[in-house]
Amino acid sequence: MTILAAIKGWNVEQWTARLAAKLPGRPIVIPGEPYDRRAVHYAVAWKAPPGSFSGLPNLEAIFSLGAGVDHLLGDPKLPDVPILRVVDPDLTNRMSEYVVLHCLKILRQQMRYVRQQGERVWDDDDNQPAARSVRVGMLGLGVLGQDAARKLQVMGFDVAGWSRGPKAVDGLPSFAGEDGLKAFLARTDILVSLLPLTDGTRGVINRSLLDGLARDGRVGGPHLINAGRGGLQVEADVLACLDAGTLASATLDVFETEPLPQDSPLWAHPRVTVTPHNAAMSEPEAVISLIAQQILRYEAGHPLEHVVDRATGY
């Protein structure tokens, strides 16, 4: 059974070599080279051009090489087969590391001290809040959001979460839906966005949402950390809130256009931290091992795991 590797922006040979090692004896093909389209039963994908999976009459499943699947669901010619996302402990841990790192940088005023070092200034004040007095709001309570929330709680932060529908997470105050969003934002000093990108979440991080964040916190105003998807944020609104002082800082790993254009004002803004969409990089060996296990289990008669609900987009 042939596997189609439709991968853009990453080293295709690296991924196909790992596939061949984990699933020996199976032909692996890539778009642009001749192959028998009837022989393709599985596809692995990352940001493949629209239409890459049409005309494959025996295709049984498409595996995303990352946690997100918006790069697939935007394809108008996507066939009606199961779409599977990566749920990997390594990826989850990496995302939580990123979130904890940047929440601690805000708590401990690290950017201020970097600036002071450059200016050779020795200065401090008595505004050194404890983590327990800083309220973090986790926008999105999927696998990634729940894990990051638990690890922030271990550090002592006062964490709550918001999700589209009600979710009960032990020990975590949670809000849901439009009715719960206002109260969630009003108790949030650091907003962490780990939402998937769907029709319902596109542009959700806008001026109206940011204006709803708490103004009575201990960290000099509200802060934004977006490590979810670039399409979640309206970058003009983020910049406007930073310039107006209604947002104290923004840490952004994802952007409306990637790579971030050279002329973007986000690069040089003094209260913006830019990282190159690497908060939770997919580790090829781990991801390919998971996909190979899924294929072998499926062929042994077991159901596929982590199948995406196309109605919700995750």
Beta strands, then each sheet from edge to edge (+ up, - down):
strand 1: 2-7
strand 2: 28-29
strand 3: 40-46
strand 4: 61-64
strand 5: 83-84
strand 6: 135-139
strand 7: 158-163
strand 8: 174-176
strand 9: 190-193
strand 10: 223-226
strand 11: 249-252
strand 12: 272-274
sheet 1: 2+ 1+ 3+ 4+ 5+
sheet 2: 8+ 7+ 6+ 9+ 10+ 11+ 12+
end
